[in-house]
Amino acid sequence: MINRLMDYTGTRPQLWFIALVYYMHVLNHSSGPTLNNRQPIFVATGKVGDISSMMYFQWLEPVFVKLGDSHFPSALTEILCYWVGIAEHVGHAMTLERLF
């Protein structure tokens, strides 16, 4: 499955581990018949996994990230990054990871 994801999106081979972590996150939040249509994260922790964070972006989707606060709109600086998943242990539930 990881190879299929990487081939379909043109992911560089050096990013295989990040792709694996992303795919594990998706699988842990997906319900299936083997667990009576419950999420693996729910079975393990008793808390329903929130999938709303996975609805906004796709793997390696180009995104612009703001680099700081500015008081004037023309002074905004942004850089192009690629979305590689959810930062599970940093910030609030919608904190996203990026790859420069």
PEUR-V396626 format. One record per residue. N is the residue number from 1. RES is the residue in three letters. SS is DSSP state (~ for helix, > for strand, _ for the rest). NEAR is the number of other ideal C-beta (glycine too) atoms within 12 Angstrom. Layout:
n->N res->RES ss->SS near->NEAR
n->N res->RES ss->SS near->NEAR
//
This chain:
n->1 res->MET ss->_ near->16
n->2 res->ILE ss->~ near->23
n->3 res->ASN ss->~ near->14
n->4 res->ARG ss->~ near->12
n->5 res->LEU ss->~ near->26
n->6 res->MET ss->~ near->24
n->7 res->ASP ss->~ near->15
n->8 res->TYR ss->~ near->14
n->9 res->THR ss->~ near->23
n->10 res->GLY ss->_ near->13
n->11 res->THR ss->_ near->27
n->12 res->ARG ss->_ near->16
n->13 res->PRO ss->~ near->13
n->14 res->GLN ss->~ near->10
n->15 res->LEU ss->~ near->24
n->16 res->TRP ss->~ near->18
n->17 res->PHE ss->~ near->17
n->18 res->ILE ss->~ near->29
n->19 res->ALA ss->~ near->31
n->20 res->LEU ss->~ near->21
n->21 res->VAL ss->~ near->23
n->22 res->TYR ss->~ near->37
n->23 res->TYR ss->~ near->27
n->24 res->MET ss->~ near->21
n->25 res->HIS ss->~ near->29
n->26 res->VAL ss->~ near->27
n->27 res->LEU ss->~ near->23
n->28 res->ASN ss->~ near->28
n->29 res->HIS ss->_ near->31
n->30 res->SER ss->_ near->22
n->31 res->SER ss->> near->20
n->32 res->GLY ss->> near->15
n->33 res->PRO ss->~ near->8
n->34 res->THR ss->~ near->12
n->35 res->LEU ss->~ near->16
n->36 res->ASN ss->_ near->11
n->37 res->ASN ss->_ near->12
n->38 res->ARG ss->> near->21
n->39 res->GLN ss->> near->25
n->40 res->PRO ss->~ near->23
n->41 res->ILE ss->~ near->23
n->42 res->PHE ss->~ near->21
n->43 res->VAL ss->~ near->19
n->44 res->ALA ss->~ near->14
n->45 res->THR ss->~ near->13
n->46 res->GLY ss->_ near->10
n->47 res->LYS ss->_ near->15
n->48 res->VAL ss->_ near->17
n->49 res->GLY ss->_ near->26
n->50 res->ASP ss->_ near->19
n->51 res->ILE ss->_ near->20
n->52 res->SER ss->~ near->13
n->53 res->SER ss->~ near->24
n->54 res->MET ss->~ near->26
n->55 res->MET ss->_ near->12
n->56 res->TYR ss->_ near->14
n->57 res->PHE ss->_ near->23
n->58 res->GLN ss->_ near->19
n->59 res->TRP ss->_ near->33
n->60 res->LEU ss->_ near->25
n->61 res->GLU ss->_ near->21
n->62 res->PRO ss->> near->19
n->63 res->VAL ss->> near->22
n->64 res->PHE ss->> near->16
n->65 res->VAL ss->> near->19
n->66 res->LYS ss->> near->16
n->67 res->LEU ss->_ near->15
n->68 res->GLY ss->_ near->11
n->69 res->ASP ss->_ near->10
n->70 res->SER ss->_ near->12
n->71 res->HIS ss->_ near->8
n->72 res->PHE ss->_ near->8
n->73 res->PRO ss->~ near->10
n->74 res->SER ss->~ near->7
n->75 res->ALA ss->~ near->12
n->76 res->LEU ss->_ near->15
n->77 res->THR ss->_ near->15
n->78 res->GLU ss->> near->16
n->79 res->ILE ss->> near->16
n->80 res->LEU ss->> near->16
n->81 res->CYS ss->> near->20
n->82 res->TYR ss->> near->28
n->83 res->TRP ss->> near->27
n->84 res->VAL ss->> near->33
n->85 res->GLY ss->> near->33
n->86 res->ILE ss->> near->33
n->87 res->ALA ss->_ near->20
n->88 res->GLU ss->_ near->23
n->89 res->HIS ss->_ near->11
n->90 res->VAL ss->_ near->13
n->91 res->GLY ss->_ near->12
n->92 res->HIS ss->_ near->12
n->93 res->ALA ss->_ near->18
n->94 res->MET ss->_ near->17
n->95 res->THR ss->_ near->14
n->96 res->LEU ss->> near->26
n->97 res->GLU ss->> near->28
n->98 res->ARG ss->> near->26
n->99 res->LEU ss->> near->25
n->100 res->PHE ss->_ near->14
//
